[in-house]
Each structure stands twice: as structure tokens, then as C-alpha cells.
Amino acid sequence: MSEKEEVLHNFLQNFKDEDKPQVLADMETEVNIGAQVASLLKDNNLTYEEAYGSLQYAYDLLRYESNFLKLPDEEVN
């Protein structure tokens, strides 16, 4: 291995390949919605920074809106 190849090899060890997300349970709906969101981000030609910003905003919005969710009434015996 040449010195250049060795330096490159050592440098690239710091970067892991991203694996395809794994689904640990029957989550067909969630996977489909996630794929739709990823497709929407791609269709809008967002940079990775813009896409992650959009996802962070969506997460923050869902967390905020969770304060206003109405829980189902529990039946009292």
C-alpha cells in the first residue's frame, strides 16, 4: 500500500457508511410515511442542511402540537 493509500485508508476509517434504516417491528405505515417525507424533500431539491432543518422544524412542531392533543376518555367502572 502506498503512503497516499495508507493516509486515505486511515482518514476514511473515521467515516462510517450509513446503513439502510432497519425496521424492528411491523411498522408499514410509519415506513411508508417516512419514505414519502424523504421523497418530498428530494422533490423540492433541498440541500441536506435545508432538509435536516425542515425535519427539525417538523419534529419541533409535532412536539408543540402534542400539548394540545385530546386523549380519549377512559371508561370508569
Stockholm file with secondary structure:
# STOCKHOLM 1.0

chainA/1-77         MSEKEEVLHNFLQNFKDEDKPQVLADMETEVNIGAQVASLLKDNNLTYEEAYGSLQYAYDLLRYESNFLKLPDEEVN
#=GR chainA/1-77 SS CCHHHHHHHHHHTTSCCCCCCCCCSCCHHHHHHHHHHHHHHHHTTCCHHHHHHHHHHHHHHHHHHGGGCCCCCCCCC
#=GC SS_cons        CCHHHHHHHHHHTTSCCCCCCCCCSCCHHHHHHHHHHHHHHHHTTCCHHHHHHHHHHHHHHHHHHGGGCCCCCCCCC
//
